[in-house]
Each structure stands twice: as structure tokens, then as C-alpha cells.
Amino acid sequence: MKNIFDQNDTSHFIKRINALTEDSFPKWGVMSVDKMLAHCNITYELIYESEKHKKPGPVTKWILKRFIKSKVVSETPYKHNSPTSAMFVITDNKSFEDERKRIIGFIQKTQQLGADAFEGKESFNFGKLTSTEWNNMMAKHLDHHLQQFGV
């Protein structure tokens, strides 16, 4: 698995993102490329702009930690057409360029902060995570959707 905290791996992700075009078409699923980028940006919004999102209540957070967390933070790749949490569903059209710039900025910020900044950091949905769990969650999600669009 790529390491989102490693500069070389981050450059690899950014190169793949920059290979996308407004006309990129998914190999599976129904998201357009602008919606996919916006969808991926939500992961980073939950870290850096959490005020944009409603925090889960205690019961929902318990369910997420108990049943979803292990699938999200493991190294096991996501299956194609996996169900998406409602908070990650993008219904309106987005600016491809704006979303691409945002995701690149978030990736660069995360890499520059480094793994130490994420060790034991509280996750919006899953409680405290190790830096490895943070990496797996972010890198796996990016890789899944970049593969979806053939880059």
C-alpha cells in the first residue's frame, strides 16, 4: 500500500490525479469524475474542515466503530460498487478543476504534517486511529477511485 505520508508516494497520487480529465469516464460505478473528486475530498474535509459536517451521535459512532471501521482502515482493497455512506454521496455537479486543486492541496497538507501528526488522532467517525490506520483509510480510498477512472 502507498504511504500518504511519504513524499514519493504523494507525488505518485498527484501524478495520477493530474492524469484525469473532465472527460474521464469510470470503469465501474456511476460517479462522474468531478463527483468522484468531491467524494474523495470529503475524507479530508472530515479532518481539516469538520465543521462542514454533522458529527455522528453516540449510537451511530458505536455502529461505525464496531462494524465499518475495520473495513475502512485495513489494507484490504474496496470491492467495486461497494455501498457508500450517505455523507459521501455527491448529488450536484462540481467544478472538476476546483475539486482537483482541493484534493491535491489536502494530499500535500497531509504529507507535510506527517505520520506523527496523525498518530492517535481522533477520527470524525471511528475514534482514535493509528497513523497506519489513517494511511490505509486515505491511500486505499484514493487508489480505489483513481483505479475506477483508469489512472
N, CA, C and O of each residue as an XYZ file, in Angstrom:
604
protein
N       0.846     -1.174      0.000
C       0.000      0.000      0.000
C       0.895      1.242      0.000
O       1.924      1.288      0.674
N       0.477      2.234     -0.767
C       1.204      3.505     -0.797
C       1.082      4.193      0.562
O       0.138      3.956      1.316
N       2.050      5.041      0.851
C       2.083      5.759      2.121
C       1.775      7.237      1.859
O       2.575      7.944      1.247
N       0.640      7.683      2.315
C       0.181      9.058      2.085
C       1.088     10.081      2.768
O       1.032     11.272      2.462
N       1.919      9.610      3.692
C       2.839     10.499      4.406
C       4.211     10.567      3.738
O       5.060     11.359      4.148
N       4.432      9.752      2.722
C       5.709      9.702      2.014
C       5.647     10.625      0.787
O       4.691     10.568      0.013
N       6.656     11.464      0.616
C       6.636     12.445     -0.469
C       6.600     11.778     -1.846
O       5.903     12.261     -2.738
N       7.332     10.683     -2.036
C       7.328      9.995     -3.330
C       5.959      9.391     -3.633
O       5.468      9.477     -4.759
N       5.352      8.784     -2.627
C       4.032      8.195     -2.830
C       2.978      9.277     -3.056
O       2.070      9.108     -3.871
N       3.102     10.380     -2.337
C       2.187     11.510     -2.538
C       2.317     12.046     -3.967
O       1.315     12.343     -4.616
N       3.545     12.165     -4.447
C       3.767     12.614     -5.832
C       3.120     11.660     -6.823
O       2.582     12.086     -7.845
N       3.174     10.369     -6.518
C       2.545      9.359     -7.383
C       1.033      9.576     -7.447
O       0.447      9.540     -8.529
N       0.399      9.803     -6.288
C      -1.046     10.072     -6.272
C      -1.372     11.329     -7.073
O      -2.323     11.344     -7.855
N      -0.581     12.381     -6.875
C      -0.852     13.648     -7.563
C      -0.672     13.493     -9.072
O      -1.432     14.068     -9.852
N       0.316     12.730     -9.478
C       0.518     12.471    -10.911
C      -0.710     11.764    -11.497
O      -1.156     12.095    -12.596
N      -1.243     10.805    -10.768
C      -2.434     10.093    -11.231
C      -3.633     11.028    -11.293
O      -4.414     10.973    -12.242
N      -3.784     11.884    -10.292
C      -4.898     12.848    -10.286
C      -4.771     13.798    -11.470
O      -5.761     14.125    -12.124
N      -3.557     14.233    -11.737
C      -3.336     15.150    -12.864
C      -3.527     14.478    -14.218
O      -3.638     15.164    -15.234
N      -3.567     13.157    -14.251
C      -3.845     12.436    -15.496
C      -5.349     12.387    -15.803
O      -5.748     12.040    -16.914
N      -6.169     12.734    -14.819
C      -7.613     12.790    -15.043
C      -7.956     13.995    -15.913
O      -7.257     15.008    -15.894
N      -9.031     13.874    -16.667
C      -9.572     14.999    -17.429
C     -11.061     15.114    -17.113
O     -11.655     14.211    -16.523
N     -11.644     16.224    -17.509
C     -13.085     16.403    -17.296
C     -13.899     15.326    -18.009
O     -15.052     15.077    -17.657
N     -13.297     14.692    -19.007
C     -13.986     13.658    -19.781
C     -13.670     12.244    -19.314
O     -14.148     11.279    -19.911
N     -12.867     12.103    -18.252
C     -12.551     10.767    -17.742
C     -13.843     10.061    -17.364
O     -14.746     10.646    -16.765
N     -13.904      8.790    -17.729
C     -15.124      8.006    -17.533
C     -14.805      6.812    -16.639
O     -13.748      6.199    -16.789
N     -15.698      6.474    -15.714
C     -15.404      5.371    -14.796
C     -15.469      4.006    -15.471
O     -16.263      3.783    -16.385
N     -14.622      3.104    -15.004
C     -14.660      1.715    -15.451
C     -15.813      0.968    -14.780
O     -16.312     -0.025    -15.309
N     -16.228      1.454    -13.613
C     -17.377      0.903    -12.895
C     -18.027      2.049    -12.128
O     -17.432      3.112    -11.951
N     -19.246      1.817    -11.679
C     -19.951      2.819    -10.882
C     -20.574      3.906    -11.729
O     -20.483      3.887    -12.957
N     -21.212      4.861    -11.057
C     -21.990      5.885    -11.746
C     -21.481      7.308    -11.525
O     -22.005      8.245    -12.128
N     -20.477      7.487    -10.679
C     -19.983      8.842    -10.409
C     -19.251      9.416    -11.606
O     -18.500      8.715    -12.285
N     -19.475     10.690    -11.857
C     -18.664     11.411    -12.834
C     -17.344     11.778    -12.156
O     -17.224     11.688    -10.934
N     -16.366     12.187    -12.943
C     -15.041     12.470    -12.382
C     -15.075     13.640    -11.406
O     -14.359     13.615    -10.405
N     -15.885     14.667    -11.668
C     -15.972     15.790    -10.734
C     -16.592     15.356     -9.406
O     -16.157     15.795     -8.341
N     -17.600     14.501     -9.472
C     -18.235     13.997     -8.251
C     -17.306     13.051     -7.497
O     -17.301     13.036     -6.266
N     -16.528     12.267     -8.223
C     -15.561     11.374     -7.573
C     -14.542     12.177     -6.785
O     -14.235     11.837     -5.642
N     -14.006     13.253     -7.387
C     -13.030     14.075     -6.681
C     -13.665     14.731     -5.455
O     -13.050     14.776     -4.390
N     -14.881     15.236     -5.596
C     -15.588     15.839     -4.461
C     -15.830     14.796     -3.368
O     -15.694     15.085     -2.180
N     -16.187     13.597     -3.782
C     -16.393     12.480     -2.855
C     -15.102     12.192     -2.083
O     -15.135     12.024     -0.864
N     -13.984     12.135     -2.774
C     -12.693     11.891     -2.114
C     -12.312     13.047     -1.197
O     -11.671     12.835     -0.168
N     -12.695     14.249     -1.553
C     -12.391     15.411     -0.722
C     -13.085     15.354      0.629
O     -12.594     15.941      1.593
N     -14.207     14.666      0.722
C     -14.924     14.592      1.994
C     -14.057     13.957      3.071
O     -14.091     14.390      4.223
N     -13.280     12.936      2.717
C     -12.373     12.313      3.685
C     -11.486     13.369      4.336
O     -11.277     13.353      5.549
N     -10.974     14.274      3.531
C     -10.072     15.321      4.037
C     -10.835     16.444      4.723
O     -10.325     17.043      5.670
N     -12.060     16.743      4.259
C     -12.887     17.734      4.945
C     -13.152     17.294      6.381
O     -13.171     18.119      7.294
N     -13.356     16.001      6.578
C     -13.623     15.493      7.923
C     -12.420     15.693      8.846
O     -12.573     15.726     10.067
N     -11.236     15.824      8.270
C     -10.021     16.078      9.050
C      -9.810     17.579      9.231
O      -9.597     18.049     10.348
N      -9.870     18.325      8.135
C      -9.441     19.722      8.128
C     -10.575     20.738      8.162
O     -10.350     21.896      8.515
N     -11.782     20.330      7.806
C     -12.927     21.246      7.759
C     -14.158     20.566      8.355
O     -15.244     20.607      7.778
N     -13.974     19.943      9.513
C     -15.032     19.105     10.092
C     -16.313     19.871     10.401
O     -17.387     19.278     10.502
N     -16.199     21.189     10.550
C     -17.394     21.986     10.843
C     -18.420     21.935      9.707
O     -19.581     22.292      9.906
N     -18.002     21.499      8.534
C     -18.916     21.383      7.391
C     -19.861     20.185      7.520
O     -20.839     20.080      6.780
N     -19.568     19.287      8.459
C     -20.309     18.028      8.541
C     -20.882     17.818      9.936
O     -20.298     18.228     10.939
N     -22.033     17.172      9.970
C     -22.696     16.858     11.236
C     -22.014     15.639     11.864
O     -21.874     14.594     11.229
N     -21.597     15.790     13.109
C     -20.951     14.681     13.808
C     -21.962     13.575     14.077
O     -23.125     13.848     14.374
N     -21.515     12.327     13.972
C     -22.428     11.230     14.288
C     -22.721     11.191     15.793
O     -21.865     11.512     16.617
N     -23.933     10.795     16.123
C     -24.306     10.640     17.527
C     -23.615      9.422     18.128
O     -22.972      8.660     17.406
N     -23.737      9.231     19.428
C     -23.029      8.134     20.091
C     -23.401      6.741     19.556
O     -22.529      5.885     19.411
N     -24.662      6.515     19.267
C     -25.083      5.201     18.762
C     -24.518      4.970     17.362
O     -23.992      3.897     17.068
N     -24.629      5.971     16.512
C     -24.099      5.855     15.151
C     -22.585      5.650     15.185
O     -22.050      4.827     14.442
N     -21.897      6.396     16.045
C     -20.440      6.256     16.135
C     -20.072      4.853     16.618
O     -19.106      4.268     16.129
N     -20.823      4.317     17.559
C     -20.560      2.958     18.048
C     -20.726      1.954     16.910
O     -19.905      1.050     16.753
N     -21.792      2.110     16.111
C     -22.038      1.211     14.981
C     -20.898      1.321     13.963
O     -20.408      0.308     13.464
N     -20.483      2.543     13.661
C     -19.391      2.753     12.712
C     -18.103      2.099     13.205
O     -17.413      1.424     12.442
N     -17.784      2.300     14.479
C     -16.558      1.715     15.042
C     -16.638      0.185     15.071
O     -15.654     -0.501     14.796
N     -17.793     -0.327     15.401
C     -17.970     -1.783     15.577
C     -18.015     -2.536     14.254
O     -17.452     -3.625     14.148
N     -18.678     -1.974     13.241
C     -18.944     -2.736     12.027
C     -18.258     -2.207     10.760
O     -18.074     -2.966      9.808
N     -17.887     -0.960     10.728
C     -17.359     -0.356      9.500
C     -15.858     -0.083      9.585
O     -15.135     -0.273      8.607
N     -15.396      0.357     10.740
C     -14.006      0.788     10.903
C     -13.002     -0.227     10.352
O     -12.101      0.151      9.603
N     -13.140     -1.492     10.705
C     -12.144     -2.494     10.285
C     -12.056     -2.604      8.766
O     -10.979     -2.873      8.235
N     -13.152     -2.404      8.064
C     -13.143     -2.461      6.595
C     -12.456     -1.231      6.001
O     -11.806     -1.319      4.959
N     -12.604     -0.085      6.669
C     -12.083      1.179      6.156
C     -10.592      1.337      6.423
O      -9.870      1.864      5.576
N     -10.120      0.893      7.578
C      -8.725      1.144      7.960
C      -7.784     -0.027      7.682
O      -6.583      0.071      7.936
N      -8.318     -1.130      7.165
C      -7.458     -2.271      6.831
C      -6.786     -2.036      5.472
O      -7.105     -1.078      4.769
N      -5.862     -2.917      5.120
C      -5.213     -2.827      3.813
C      -6.023     -3.513      2.711
O      -5.669     -3.416      1.536
N      -7.089     -4.195      3.073
C      -7.902     -4.906      2.090
C      -8.567     -3.905      1.157
O      -9.276     -3.011      1.620
N      -8.352     -4.038     -0.146
C      -8.955     -3.083     -1.100
C     -10.476     -3.133     -1.058
O     -11.072     -4.157     -0.725
N     -11.087     -2.013     -1.402
C     -12.538     -1.965     -1.518
C     -12.972     -2.744     -2.756
O     -12.263     -2.780     -3.762
N     -14.131     -3.359     -2.667
C     -14.710     -4.021     -3.833
C     -15.370     -2.967     -4.719
O     -15.799     -1.917     -4.241
N     -15.443     -3.264     -6.007
C     -16.136     -2.363     -6.932
C     -17.601     -2.267     -6.530
O     -18.207     -3.242     -6.086
N     -18.156     -1.074     -6.696
C     -19.570     -0.809     -6.428
C     -19.969     -1.074     -4.980
O     -21.107     -1.457     -4.708
N     -19.038     -0.872     -4.053
C     -19.354     -1.002     -2.626
C     -20.333      0.103     -2.230
O     -20.317      1.185     -2.817
N     -21.182     -0.163     -1.239
C     -22.100      0.883     -0.797
C     -21.341      2.075     -0.210
O     -20.264      1.913      0.365
N     -21.904      3.258     -0.358
C     -21.288      4.500      0.110
C     -22.156      5.118      1.195
O     -23.377      5.196      1.056
N     -21.524      5.552      2.266
C     -22.228      6.250      3.333
C     -22.886      7.513      2.769
O     -22.329      8.173      1.892
N     -24.054      7.833      3.272
C     -24.818      8.981      2.759
C     -24.002     10.270      2.785
O     -24.147     11.102      1.890
N     -23.148     10.452      3.790
C     -22.393     11.708      3.884
C     -21.357     11.842      2.771
O     -20.832     12.932      2.542
N     -21.058     10.737      2.074
C     -20.077     10.753      0.994
C     -20.720     10.789     -0.396
O     -20.015     10.828     -1.405
N     -22.040     10.777     -0.449
C     -22.740     10.808     -1.734
C     -22.808     12.247     -2.238
O     -23.263     13.147     -1.532
N     -22.353     12.445     -3.458
C     -22.367     13.766     -4.093
C     -23.462     13.748     -5.159
O     -23.417     12.941     -6.088
N     -24.442     14.638     -5.022
C     -25.559     14.635     -5.968
C     -25.494     15.782     -6.971
O     -26.011     15.668     -8.082
N     -24.859     16.887     -6.582
C     -24.811     18.023     -7.508
C     -23.490     18.046     -8.270
O     -22.484     17.510     -7.808
N     -23.509     18.669     -9.435
C     -22.298     18.778    -10.245
C     -21.293     19.692     -9.559
O     -21.666     20.646     -8.877
N     -20.022     19.389     -9.747
C     -18.932     20.152     -9.135
C     -17.992     20.646    -10.227
O     -18.035     20.173    -11.363
N     -17.150     21.596     -9.869
C     -16.113     22.065    -10.787
C     -14.947     21.085    -10.735
O     -14.312     20.918     -9.694
N     -14.675     20.448    -11.851
C     -13.575     19.487    -11.931
C     -12.270     20.121    -11.454
O     -11.572     19.551    -10.615
N     -11.942     21.286    -11.982
C     -10.663     21.934    -11.626
C     -10.605     22.295    -10.149
O      -9.583     22.081     -9.497
N     -11.697     22.841     -9.616
C     -11.719     23.202     -8.196
C     -11.529     21.974     -7.319
O     -10.759     22.007     -6.360
N     -12.227     20.890     -7.642
C     -12.120     19.665     -6.836
C     -10.738     19.038     -6.974
O     -10.199     18.503     -6.005
N     -10.170     19.099     -8.156
C      -8.819     18.558     -8.349
C      -7.806     19.359     -7.526
O      -6.939     18.780     -6.872
N      -7.916     20.673     -7.559
C      -6.995     21.517     -6.766
C      -7.157     21.239     -5.274
O      -6.174     21.169     -4.537
N      -8.402     21.081     -4.837
C      -8.664     20.815     -3.416
C      -8.033     19.499     -2.981
O      -7.369     19.446     -1.946
N      -8.233     18.438     -3.756
C      -7.712     17.127     -3.338
C      -6.183     17.145     -3.319
O      -5.569     16.570     -2.421
N      -5.575     17.793     -4.290
C      -4.106     17.883     -4.307
C      -3.619     18.669     -3.089
O      -2.641     18.275     -2.454
N      -4.279     19.760     -2.761
C      -3.906     20.542     -1.582
C      -4.035     19.745     -0.295
O      -3.167     19.812      0.576
N      -5.126     18.989     -0.178
C      -5.321     18.160      1.013
C      -4.243     17.078      1.111
O      -3.708     16.828      2.191
N      -3.930     16.448      0.001
C      -2.904     15.394     -0.003
C      -1.557     15.982      0.401
O      -0.843     15.395      1.214
N      -1.209     17.127     -0.155
C       0.070     17.765      0.174
C       0.116     18.168      1.649
O       1.131     17.971      2.317
N      -0.972     18.727      2.151
C      -1.020     19.127      3.561
C      -0.833     17.919      4.469
O      -0.094     17.986      5.451
N      -1.494     16.823      4.148
C      -1.398     15.609      4.947
C       0.028     15.078      4.949
O       0.557     14.707      5.997
N       0.644     15.041      3.783
C       2.022     14.554      3.687
C       2.963     15.448      4.482
O       3.845     14.953      5.184
N       2.783     16.755      4.377
C       3.665     17.690      5.079
C       3.499     17.606      6.598
O       4.476     17.750      7.332
N       2.278     17.374      7.076
C       2.074     17.208      8.512
C       2.767     15.943      9.010
O       3.316     15.924     10.112
N       2.741     14.897      8.202
C       3.439     13.660      8.516
C       2.668     12.722      9.420
O       1.660     13.086     10.026
N       3.175     11.503      9.490
C       2.526     10.435     10.252
C       2.401     10.777     11.731
O       1.400     10.430     12.358
N       3.391     11.445     12.295
C       3.347     11.758     13.733
C       2.128     12.600     14.101
O       1.570     12.446     15.188
N       1.719     13.480     13.209
C       0.552     14.333     13.472
C      -0.743     13.523     13.500
O      -1.748     13.980     14.046
N      -0.725     12.335     12.921
C      -1.924     11.506     12.846
C      -1.926     10.356     13.845
O      -2.953      9.702     14.029
N      -0.802     10.100     14.488
C      -0.736      9.008     15.465
C      -1.641      9.327     16.656
O      -1.407     10.292     17.385
N      -2.677      8.507     16.845
C      -3.619      8.706     17.943
C      -4.624      9.826     17.709
O      -5.390     10.174     18.608
N      -4.623     10.387     16.514
C      -5.554     11.482     16.183
C      -6.986     10.947     16.129
O      -7.242      9.856     15.620
N      -7.896     11.734     16.660
C      -9.312     11.373     16.671
C      -9.888     11.477     15.269
O      -9.727     12.492     14.591
N     -10.550     10.432     14.849
C     -11.243     10.405     13.565
C     -12.682     10.881     13.768
O     -13.266     10.664     14.829
N     -13.239     11.520     12.767
C     -14.605     12.020     12.804
C     -15.594     10.892     13.125
O     -16.523     11.079     13.910
N     -15.385      9.724     12.515
C     -16.346      8.628     12.633
C     -15.884      7.434     13.456
O     -16.722      6.676     13.945
N     -14.572      7.240     13.625
C     -14.067      5.975     14.162
C     -13.294      6.077     15.463
O     -12.741      5.072     15.912
N     -13.229      7.239     16.088
C     -12.432      7.381     17.300
C     -10.955      7.545     16.952
O     -10.609      7.893     15.822
N     -10.088      7.292     17.931
C      -8.651      7.457     17.713
C      -8.133      6.371     16.775
O      -8.491      5.199     16.888
N      -7.275      6.801     15.841
C      -6.659      5.878     14.894
C      -5.147      5.994     14.989
O      -4.611      7.029     15.384
N      -4.472      4.920     14.622
C      -3.023      4.984     14.482
C      -2.697      5.665     13.152
O      -3.567      5.801     12.292
N      -1.463      6.085     12.987
C      -1.084      6.696     11.705
C      -1.185      5.673     10.577
O      -1.472      6.042      9.438
N      -0.956      4.403     10.873
C      -1.113      3.350      9.855
C      -2.568      3.233      9.425
O      -2.856      3.087      8.237
N      -3.478      3.296     10.376
C      -4.902      3.239     10.041
C      -5.316      4.463      9.224
O      -6.071      4.338      8.259
N      -4.829      5.639      9.602
C      -5.105      6.845      8.818
C      -4.582      6.666      7.392
O      -5.287      6.956      6.425
N      -3.359      6.193      7.272
C      -2.781      5.990      5.951
C      -3.618      5.023      5.133
O      -3.962      5.306      3.986
N      -3.944      3.885      5.723
C      -4.726      2.884      4.989
C      -6.049      3.465      4.518
O      -6.461      3.242      3.379
N      -6.710      4.205      5.388
C      -8.006      4.778      5.042
C      -7.877      5.748      3.863
O      -8.648      5.678      2.906
N      -6.905      6.645      3.942
C      -6.775      7.669      2.898
C      -6.194      7.097      1.604
O      -6.730      7.352      0.526
N      -5.117      6.336      1.695
C      -4.452      5.813      0.496
C      -5.341      4.813     -0.238
O      -5.432      4.835     -1.465
N      -5.989      3.942      0.518
C      -6.858      2.932     -0.097
C      -8.031      3.586     -0.824
O      -8.395      3.171     -1.924
N      -8.616      4.602     -0.209
C      -9.759      5.281     -0.818
C      -9.347      5.989     -2.106
O     -10.023      5.874     -3.128
N      -8.235      6.718     -2.051
C      -7.741      7.394     -3.260
C      -7.436      6.391     -4.362
O      -7.858      6.561     -5.506
N      -6.701      5.348     -4.007
C      -6.313      4.360     -5.012
C      -7.545      3.706     -5.642
O      -7.590      3.502     -6.855
N      -8.523      3.383     -4.833
C      -9.759      2.766     -5.328
C     -10.415      3.632     -6.404
O     -10.788      3.138     -7.468
N     -10.549      4.919     -6.117
C     -11.245      5.794     -7.067
C     -10.376      6.187     -8.254
O     -10.898      6.425     -9.343
N      -9.078      6.257     -8.069
C      -8.208      6.526     -9.228
C      -8.206      5.324    -10.159
O      -8.212      5.487    -11.379
N      -8.199      4.123     -9.602
C      -8.343      2.914    -10.436
C      -9.692      2.908    -11.144
O      -9.789      2.513    -12.306
N     -10.728      3.348    -10.442
C     -12.058      3.410    -11.031
C     -12.049      4.226    -12.325
O     -12.773      3.912    -13.270
N     -11.225      5.276    -12.359
C     -11.151      6.148    -13.525
C      -9.931      5.863    -14.400
O      -9.569      6.671    -15.255
N      -9.307      4.717    -14.179
C      -8.271      4.233    -15.093
C      -6.940      4.953    -15.003
O      -6.164      4.921    -15.958
N      -6.650      5.603    -13.880
C      -5.345      6.262    -13.725
C      -4.613      5.689    -12.521
O      -3.496      6.110    -12.219
